[in-house]
Amino acid sequence: MKIHDSFPRYELYDPKVPVYCVTPNRNACFHRFFDTSPISPSGRYMAVFQMPFEDRNPNPGEKGAVVLIDLETGKDRVLLETCGWEAQMGANINWGGTDEELYFNDVDTKTWKPFAWKVNPLSGEKNRMEGTVYHASPDGKWLISANMTTMQKTQAGYGVIVPNEYVRRNEGLVDDDGFYLTDTSTGKSKLFASIKTLVQKADPAVQESSFEKHEVYGFHSKFNPQSDWIMASLRWFSKEEQTIPPSHSRMGFAWITFPVNALSPVHCAVGPEEWKKTGHHATWFPDGIHISMNLCIDRDVMRFVKVNRNGTGLCKILEKAIGSGHPTVHPNGTHLITDTYTSESVAFGDGTIPLRWVDLKTGTEEAIVRINTKPIARDGVVRVDPHPAWDRTWRYVVFNGFVNGTRNVYIADMQKLLNA
């Protein structure tokens, strides 16, 4: 990767590695999430989302922009505008297998049906997919997503916004909604894993006996790095719930795993009996077999934990380290990187947070970057999460910050620490 010298260095609080701001001339920009890199497969380009405002979630039909940044030349441009976004994930921008495959959501405002675009940023060619995208398989063959219009029922900020009358209600274990798989070569989409099927097939079982009394929805979904397994998040709350979305303490959660080529076997990797201890932000290990997350496994404080995708072997990654933010384990097996929320105990208390570089052998850690993430707006939906995400070479980390009154995207070159 070549980072053009027009990108200014971020030097506040003396970062331990070189850090570059790659959106210096645009306001309100951010990258998607900690499980997907906004950097293209070749390392030359970056795709980020630009909000038209920073103080609220969008209303139906309001547009934001997908911005392409050429890291080699320092130039950027708007690829397309889209109505298919919310304030946390933007338009769920994902690269496919090459620099000629970029995916993100939009909404047809005539029908209020969401869909994904497949865009070649180099030629401008675009193709409309039947389905939507939450995550694209690293090999570029598939898109996976839950129903993007119902995600707001359990947490705002992650799907797309349509008028309320176009948002369905799932009562109990439905067999006509769940997780949708789109073939990127044809654009065809299908309901691959219904909510009912996942719960009925899960082994170990999901420990909830009263699904008929709940509304049940899909939420996160993500491919492992090998593109052959999927982990999918189910969430549910009482049909009698008056506040939508409910607080997390009033919902049930489960992570379900299954292979891409057939809906068998199906496992409940982390069920509600663990989630009720309080936890968040699960993702795949680089090996595609284990899952990491934050969990109050001992019911004391948050810890970094791991579990096999089949639900066995749940344990702490480190005995004493406090879990926080959005952790990912590096393929070297010796380090973990994560951020923190401004409210977590490992934050600095003034709106700035550390990017934590944790040594998995010794348990020691250092704050490699300190940056402000507290926006002016108080609405939690428009909070600024750094979401540190590795590029495909596992050398560079991309993260968000809120500096000089707006959101910006940064690249940290981790080579120095990786070679230490």
Phi, psi and omega in degrees: 000137174247122179258116187298145185286358175281345178282120185290148176282141171267121188233005179296140177062021172055071179302149181276352179222161176295132180230134183237136171273120184256007175231050187289339185253009179228142175269162166060038180256145175204159175260169196291288194203171184281353180255005178220134178271136174282356179275134183294162182306325180281342183091001183275324189245160172225141177241124181231168179253139178243118178283148175281348178203165185237007188249004181195165171286156182286159167269162179306131176090352178282138188257144166241184187232141170266122186247132177257127179248128174269106184292337182279325182257342183084002182268155176220163178201156175280124176281305181206156168262154184212148174263359188264066186209162168222176194281348178263311183261358186061225179265019183052055181291128177224137168278150172269219184278343182220174177291351181264010181228106177234132185240142173196163186271156172214174177226130173283107186285354173281325181247347186060033176262126177281155177202168178251146169265142165252114186240136168266104184294340183277324181257340184089354179295139178221146180227137181273125177274152175291323184259185180249174181234128162252314178221140175258139178296141181303333178278357175082005186275335190223153166242142175233143172198154165281185174292110187291340181276340181262355182298329179295345180289335179248341174191124180284148172113354192243347185242230176229158182254125173228164177303148186304326183291349178259008179257117183286164175242126179261112178257114181076202182272093183280152178250008179239020175208155182162241184240131190250134181249129180243129176278114186287342179283331181247339185083356183285143182232152178213154171287105186273323185220102178287157178301317180297314182297317181299315181292319182290328183270345189299132177219109005294160184286156172284124187275073175216121186259357187231043180301332181296344179263006186236160162266134186234131184223154170277154178222249180300152170206136184206140176281150171283168183300336180275356177066020183243353176227154180236140167246134187227138184259127171255142178225146180210155178210162184299142174300338182273359182301133182264334182254119180239122358285150177287167171294154182300331180291346181253016179237159170256152184223148172205141170260124179248137179239148180196155180284161182283327189275346179195148183275056179193130358282167175237130183234145166268102185286317178222113185263178184297335179295333175270318182300328182291347174287345184095122179196170177191162169058070173273148173202171182286143162291159175302334181286350179072007181246324182256161179233138176250155175192173169264136181204137171280068190297328178258010180061030176245286176228166179294138177232158169281126180230166174223158179209149173290153181296343178269007176092000180263161170075025178297125181199166175287139174286319175230145185290319190248339186299139179276127178286153178194160167056229189234085187276142170224145180263132179285149179300341178292348176075000184247354183220153175228142174239143175205167173251197173215159167280154181297338181272351184281156188295335182272000173283170185271350175087359182240017184097347176263152181225159176265149157272118188265124178253106191253127177276117185281348177272320184257340184082359178279161180208162173219152175274105186277334176218140172240126186212150178284135175230010180269110181280174178289319181293143181265349180294123183297336180296330182255027174297162179250108176260132180298322180050059182300126185228130179282146170283178186287348175269352182060032173250322187253143176242130177257139179209163180259155173209170177235098187230139181057037172081013180206167177279140176221162179245140186231152172241129173252129177270110188267008187303319181302316181285326180291332181269355184291000000 
